[in-house]
Amino acid sequence: MSLARTSLLNGMSVAARMAATLLVNKLAAVHVGPHGFAVIGQLQNALTLLTSVGAGALSTGVTKYTAQYAGDPDRQRIVWRTSGTLTLVASLILGIGLMVWRNELSSLMLGSSDFADVIGWFAASLCLIGINMQLLAILNGSKEVWRYVQCNIGGSVVLLVLSAALIWQWHLKGALVALALNQAVSAIVTTAICWRAPWFRLSDLIGRIDRKTLAGLLKFVAMACTSAIASPLVQMAIRGHLTSSFGADHAGYWDAANRLSTAALSLATMTLAVYYLPRFAEITNYACLKKELQRGTRTVLPICAAVAALLYLLRQPILAILYSPSFAPAEQLMGWQVAGDVLKIASWLLAYVLIGKAMATAYIVSEVLFSLTLLLLTVACTTLFGFVGVAMAYFVNYSLYGLAMFIMLTGPLKKRMFEMSATSRLSPEATL
């Protein structure tokens, strides 16, 4: 499927997701305020970490190998069975652990044991979350973009209805419960849509673990766990730093700016995941890769820059309308924030090559290194420039990250990744 058609279909999904997210943010802003926003952000980071470890660590690998073995259904089914079984086992083990230590985890992550039942709801739903992520990964790798979009639109509707009902009823507690259950409830929608797909058979989604497939998927487990651990932990540390330095409300202002720019550029991030990940997995020569990257740069980045500029120019009314007047201090972050977002998309476009080519070591080192530099830069910039320094650090960090990705892909990794591709053409098991 072409980039234009993928982007068009993704646009429908993103529009639904943005509408749902912005409405939920508005409800949360009105009912919980800046301090509640910081608590929601803290839980969101924690659940991202736990979801990836328990249910989602294999999904990128499933997408990669489903795309790579598009002409070999038997090989695809081996990947799905291995991944499905591992996901189920990991979800059960982690879910039991979370249920047993939910009080301690609530105190550690959210500062109070009052939210232990939220952790419990999440623990009970991990298997459903795993099913949802596995099916979405197969759709993505199979390039069934329309079904993928339908699943995401359905998930957006679930997010809106569930969040609205629970926030209205229980305010902050309701927002946290909705966050914990969102993907699990979305799994029902995803399964119903996939049920009609020609490849869908329950016997192909769980079964015997294949050792060679496991070896390949473990690379993606390592990459996913690195991202899942490094990024949320750093965001939680930044939120803690902002709270101790400027107060809990300022952590909420930062979360609001973060969520707003993320929602505005979600079309670009969805396109990277849906189009470029399977596309990079298919490409077997550098000239084709270079051409694809140039096309992405010409197409995606100008749109991101235009959206970022519009968001900055309209930052005052947007913050007032989508949140509440109490979030006005977030305005001072928006210039550096949206500029950093454009650099982030550019960096991720290059980083997805490492994922698509299973360059695990390079990806893991870069993720850990630039997560640490973001934290260090945040402390340094906020010390020197005050609260606005958190957004300045974000901009500087993604400038450095993008430069590092460019140097790696045009230098030391260029030859190696295509030597690996040549090996995989000779032997289907080589990359596994």
ZAMARGU-4260 file (C-alpha; in steps of 0.2 Angstrom, whole numbers, plus 5000, padded with zeros to 4 digits):
<rodrens>
0) 5000/5000/5000 | 5007/5017/4995 | 5012/5030/5008 | 4998/5042/5002 | 4984/5029/5004
5) 4991/5024/5021 | 4992/5042/5027 | 4974/5045/5021 | 4967/5030/5030 | 4978/5034/5045
10) 4971/5051/5045 | 4954/5044/5048 | 4960/5034/5063 | 4970/5049/5070 | 4956/5061/5068
15) 4945/5049/5079 | 4959/5047/5091 | 4963/5065/5092 | 4944/5069/5095 | 4943/5056/5109
20) 4959/5061/5117 | 4955/5080/5117 | 4938/5077/5124 | 4945/5066/5138 | 4959/5078/5142
25) 4945/5092/5143 | 4935/5081/5155 | 4951/5077/5165 | 4956/5096/5166 | 4939/5101/5172
30) 4937/5087/5185 | 4955/5084/5191 | 4965/5100/5188 | 4984/5101/5185 | 4989/5091/5200
35) 4977/5077/5194 | 4985/5078/5177 | 5002/5074/5184 | 4995/5059/5193 | 4987/5053/5177
40) 5003/5055/5168 | 5013/5046/5181 | 5001/5031/5179 | 5001/5032/5161 | 5020/5030/5161
45) 5020/5016/5173 | 5006/5006/5163 | 5016/5009/5147 | 5031/5001/5155 | 5021/4986/5162
50) 5011/4983/5146 | 5027/4982/5136 | 5035/4970/5148 | 5019/4959/5150 | 5010/4960/5134
55) 5018/4971/5121 | 5036/4967/5120 | 5034/4955/5105 | 5022/4966/5095 | 5035/4975/5085
60) 5044/4958/5081 | 5027/4951/5075 | 5025/4966/5063 | 5042/4964/5057 | 5042/4946/5053
65) 5024/4946/5047 | 5029/4958/5034 | 5046/4950/5030 | 5037/4933/5027 | 5022/4940/5017
70) 5024/4926/5004 | 5026/4912/5017 | 5010/4910/5027 | 5017/4894/5036 | 5032/4904/5042
75) 5020/4918/5048 | 5009/4906/5058 | 5025/4900/5067 | 5029/4917/5072 | 5011/4921/5078
80) 5010/4905/5088 | 5027/4908/5097 | 5023/4926/5100 | 5005/4922/5106 | 5011/4909/5118
85) 5025/4920/5125 | 5013/4934/5127 | 5000/4924/5137 | 5013/4917/5149 | 5021/4934/5152
90) 5004/4942/5155 | 4999/4929/5167 | 5015/4930/5177 | 5016/4949/5178 | 4997/4950/5181
95) 4999/4938/5197 | 5014/4949/5203 | 5005/4965/5201 | 4989/4958/5210 | 5000/4952/5225
100) 5010/4969/5226 | 4996/4981/5221 | 4997/4991/5237 | 5015/4993/5237 | 5016/4997/5218
105) 5002/5010/5220 | 5012/5019/5234 | 5028/5018/5224 | 5021/5024/5207 | 5006/5036/5213
110) 5012/5041/5230 | 4997/5033/5239 | 4990/5015/5242 | 4972/5022/5238 | 4974/5018/5220
115) 4979/4999/5223 | 4962/4994/5215 | 4967/5003/5199 | 4983/4992/5198 | 4972/4977/5202
120) 4960/4981/5187 | 4975/4983/5176 | 4983/4966/5182 | 4967/4957/5178 | 4966/4964/5161
125) 4984/4960/5155 | 4979/4945/5145 | 4966/4955/5135 | 4979/4969/5132 | 4991/4956/5125
130) 4977/4949/5113 | 4974/4967/5107 | 4992/4971/5104 | 4996/4954/5095 | 4981/4956/5083
135) 4986/4974/5079 | 5004/4969/5076 | 4998/4955/5064 | 4987/4968/5054 | 5001/4980/5053
140) 5013/4967/5047 | 5000/4961/5034 | 4997/4979/5028 | 4979/4977/5032 | 4978/4995/5035
145) 4959/4997/5033 | 4956/4984/5047 | 4970/4992/5057 | 4961/5009/5056 | 4944/5001/5060
150) 4952/4994/5076 | 4960/5011/5081 | 4944/5020/5078 | 4934/5007/5088 | 4947/5009/5102
155) 4945/5028/5101 | 4926/5026/5104 | 4929/5015/5118 | 4942/5027/5126 | 4930/5041/5125
160) 4914/5032/5132 | 4924/5023/5145 | 4933/5038/5151 | 4919/5050/5150 | 4908/5038/5161
165) 4921/5035/5174 | 4928/5053/5175 | 4910/5059/5177 | 4907/5047/5191 | 4923/5046/5201
170) 4934/5060/5194 | 4953/5056/5197 | 4950/5038/5202 | 4938/5036/5187 | 4952/5043/5175
175) 4964/5031/5182 | 4953/5016/5180 | 4948/5021/5162 | 4967/5022/5158 | 4970/5004/5166
180) 4955/4996/5156 | 4956/5005/5139 | 4966/4993/5129 | 4958/4978/5137 | 4940/4984/5132
185) 4947/4988/5115 | 4953/4970/5113 | 4934/4965/5111 | 4932/4977/5096 | 4949/4972/5088
190) 4944/4953/5090 | 4927/4956/5082 | 4935/4965/5067 | 4949/4952/5065 | 4937/4938/5066
195) 4932/4941/5048 | 4950/4941/5041 | 4955/4926/5031 | 4970/4923/5041 | 4961/4923/5058
200) 4961/4906/5066 | 4963/4904/5085 | 4974/4889/5083 | 4987/4900/5074 | 4988/4913/5088
205) 4994/4901/5101 | 5004/4885/5101 | 5021/4877/5101 | 5036/4889/5103 | 5048/4888/5089
210) 5066/4890/5095 | 5073/4899/5080 | 5058/4911/5080 | 5060/4914/5098 | 5079/4919/5095
215) 5073/4932/5083 | 5059/4939/5093 | 5070/4941/5108 | 5079/4955/5099 | 5063/4964/5099
220) 5059/4960/5117 | 5075/4968/5121 | 5072/4983/5111 | 5054/4985/5117 | 5059/4983/5135
225) 5072/4996/5133 | 5060/5008/5126 | 5047/5003/5139 | 5058/5005/5154 | 5069/5020/5149
230) 5057/5032/5142 | 5043/5031/5155 | 5056/5030/5169 | 5064/5046/5163 | 5047/5055/5161
235) 5042/5049/5179 | 5059/5056/5185 | 5056/5073/5176 | 5039/5074/5183 | 5047/5071/5200
240) 5060/5084/5197 | 5047/5097/5191 | 5036/5093/5207 | 5050/5095/5219 | 5057/5111/5210
245) 5042/5120/5205 | 5027/5111/5213 | 5014/5098/5207 | 5004/5110/5196 | 5020/5113/5185
250) 5021/5095/5182 | 5003/5095/5176 | 5007/5110/5165 | 5021/5100/5157 | 5010/5085/5155
255) 4997/5096/5146 | 5009/5103/5134 | 5016/5086/5131 | 4999/5078/5128 | 4994/5092/5116
260) 5009/5091/5105 | 5008/5072/5105 | 4990/5072/5099 | 4993/5086/5086 | 5007/5075/5078
265) 4999/5058/5080 | 4996/5056/5061 | 5015/5056/5059 | 5019/5044/5073 | 5005/5032/5066
270) 5012/5033/5049 | 5029/5028/5055 | 5022/5013/5064 | 5010/5008/5051 | 5019/5011/5035
275) 5037/5013/5038 | 5040/4998/5050 | 5034/4985/5038 | 5041/4994/5024 | 5059/4995/5031
280) 5058/4977/5035 | 5055/4973/5017 | 5069/4984/5009 | 5084/4974/5004 | 5096/4987/4997
285) 5102/5004/5003 | 5097/5014/4987 | 5079/5009/4990 | 5080/5013/5009 | 5088/5030/5005
290) 5074/5034/4992 | 5061/5029/5005 | 5069/5040/5018 | 5070/5055/5006 | 5052/5053/5002
295) 5047/5052/5020 | 5057/5068/5024 | 5049/5077/5010 | 5031/5071/5014 | 5030/5069/5033
300) 5041/5083/5040 | 5034/5098/5031 | 5016/5093/5037 | 5023/5091/5055 | 5031/5108/5054
305) 5015/5116/5048 | 5005/5108/5062 | 5018/5113/5075 | 5018/5131/5069 | 4999/5132/5069
310) 4999/5124/5086 | 5011/5137/5093 | 5002/5152/5085 | 4985/5146/5092 | 4993/5140/5109
315) 4983/5152/5120 | 4965/5148/5114 | 4969/5130/5112 | 4975/5128/5130 | 4960/5138/5136
320) 4947/5128/5126 | 4955/5110/5127 | 4960/5111/5145 | 4955/5126/5157 | 4961/5143/5161
325) 4971/5136/5175 | 4983/5128/5162 | 4988/5144/5155 | 5007/5143/5162 | 5009/5128/5150
330) 5009/5141/5136 | 5028/5146/5139 | 5033/5128/5135 | 5024/5127/5118 | 5038/5135/5107
335) 5052/5124/5112 | 5040/5109/5114 | 5033/5109/5096 | 5050/5113/5088 | 5056/5097/5098
340) 5042/5087/5091 | 5047/5090/5073 | 5065/5085/5077 | 5057/5070/5086 | 5048/5064/5071
345) 5063/5066/5060 | 5073/5056/5072 | 5060/5042/5074 | 5060/5041/5055 | 5078/5036/5055
350) 5076/5025/5071 | 5063/5015/5063 | 5076/5008/5051 | 5085/5001/5066 | 5069/4992/5072
355) 5064/4986/5054 | 5082/4979/5052 | 5082/4971/5070 | 5098/4981/5074 | 5095/4978/5092
360) 5112/4983/5100 | 5112/5000/5091 | 5094/5004/5095 | 5096/4999/5114 | 5112/5009/5116
365) 5104/5025/5108 | 5088/5023/5118 | 5097/5022/5135 | 5110/5035/5131 | 5097/5048/5125
370) 5085/5044/5138 | 5098/5048/5151 | 5104/5064/5142 | 5086/5070/5142 | 5085/5069/5161
375) 5102/5077/5163 | 5098/5091/5151 | 5081/5094/5160 | 5090/5096/5177 | 5103/5107/5169
380) 5091/5118/5159 | 5078/5120/5173 | 5092/5125/5185 | 5098/5138/5172 | 5082/5144/5164
385) 5068/5140/5176 | 5052/5130/5171 | 5054/5133/5152 | 5070/5123/5153 | 5061/5107/5153
390) 5055/5111/5135 | 5072/5117/5130 | 5080/5101/5136 | 5068/5091/5125 | 5072/5101/5110
395) 5091/5100/5112 | 5090/5081/5116 | 5081/5077/5100 | 5093/5088/5090 | 5107/5077/5096
400) 5097/5061/5094 | 5093/5065/5076 | 5111/5069/5072 | 5117/5052/5080 | 5104/5042/5070
405) 5110/5051/5054 | 5128/5047/5058 | 5125/5029/5062 | 5114/5025/5046 | 5126/5034/5034
410) 5141/5027/5042 | 5145/5011/5053 | 5128/5002/5051 | 5125/5005/5033 | 5135/4990/5027
415) 5130/4978/5041 | 5111/4980/5040 | 5111/4975/5021 | 5123/4961/5024 | 5110/4954/5036
420) 5097/4957/5023 | 5107/4947/5010 | 5109/4933/5023 | 5090/4932/5026 | 5086/4930/5008
425) 5097/4915/5007 | 5090/4907/5023 | 5072/4912/5030 | 5078/4907/5047 | 5094/4917/5047
430) 5086/4933/5054 | 5076/4923/5066
</rodrens>
